[in-house]
Amino acid sequence: MNNTSNALANAFNAAGWLFGLVAVAIGAVNTFWGNDPGFGLFIMLLSLAFFPPVNTLIKIKTGFSIPVVAKWLLAFFILWASLGVGELFDKIDLMMASF
């Protein structure tokens, strides 16, 4: 691997960790302060697709990895479902009021 592809791989790993953690946080808010804990757990389950160690495990066990296009579509779905349908900001207000 050359330096350019190594830097690109590091950037994708960092982005995966970042969005994975954001999706876990969204799932936690929906689980504990929403009206549908199953939805929050589902979002947390979907967030596993973004973590690099999980991708490595899937590649080892099945022989293929999750395509980047599928991750983009999954990220769009998580954001759409949480911000639009899931009313995330209202749930964050509930969370802040409970502290």
DAMOQUI-V152238 format. One record per residue. SS is DSSP state (H for helix, E for strand, L for the rest). PHI is phi in radians with two decimals (none if undefined). Layout:
# DAMOQUI-V152238
ss:SS phi:PHI
ss:SS phi:PHI
This chain:
# DAMOQUI-V152238
ss:L phi:none
ss:L phi:-1.62
ss:H phi:-1.13
ss:H phi:-1.16
ss:H phi:-1.22
ss:H phi:-1.15
ss:H phi:-1.15
ss:H phi:-1.16
ss:H phi:-1.10
ss:H phi:-1.12
ss:H phi:-1.15
ss:H phi:-1.13
ss:H phi:-1.11
ss:H phi:-1.11
ss:H phi:-1.14
ss:H phi:-1.10
ss:H phi:-1.07
ss:H phi:-1.10
ss:H phi:-1.21
ss:H phi:-1.05
ss:H phi:-1.19
ss:H phi:-1.10
ss:H phi:-1.17
ss:H phi:-1.11
ss:H phi:-1.11
ss:H phi:-1.07
ss:H phi:-1.11
ss:H phi:-1.14
ss:H phi:-1.08
ss:H phi:-1.18
ss:H phi:-1.26
ss:H phi:-1.68
ss:H phi:-2.13
ss:L phi:-1.74
ss:L phi:-1.73
ss:L phi:-2.49
ss:H phi:-1.12
ss:H phi:-1.10
ss:H phi:-1.12
ss:H phi:-1.10
ss:H phi:-1.14
ss:H phi:-1.10
ss:H phi:-1.13
ss:H phi:-1.12
ss:H phi:-1.13
ss:H phi:-1.12
ss:H phi:-1.15
ss:H phi:-1.06
ss:H phi:-1.12
ss:H phi:-1.63
ss:L phi:-1.40
ss:H phi:-0.96
ss:H phi:-1.10
ss:H phi:-1.19
ss:H phi:-1.09
ss:H phi:-1.12
ss:H phi:-1.09
ss:H phi:-1.09
ss:H phi:-1.10
ss:H phi:-1.19
ss:H phi:-1.30
ss:H phi:-1.89
ss:L phi:1.61
ss:L phi:-2.39
ss:L phi:-2.01
ss:L phi:-1.28
ss:L phi:-1.12
ss:H phi:-1.09
ss:H phi:-1.09
ss:H phi:-1.13
ss:H phi:-1.17
ss:H phi:-1.09
ss:H phi:-1.13
ss:H phi:-1.14
ss:H phi:-1.09
ss:H phi:-1.07
ss:H phi:-1.08
ss:H phi:-1.08
ss:H phi:-1.16
ss:H phi:-1.11
ss:H phi:-1.18
ss:H phi:-1.43
ss:H phi:-1.44
ss:H phi:-1.49
ss:H phi:-1.40
ss:L phi:-1.42
ss:L phi:0.87
ss:H phi:-1.03
ss:H phi:-1.17
ss:H phi:-1.15
ss:H phi:-1.23
ss:H phi:-1.16
ss:H phi:-1.06
ss:H phi:-1.07
ss:H phi:-1.11
ss:H phi:-1.16
ss:H phi:-1.24
ss:H phi:-1.39
ss:L phi:-1.55
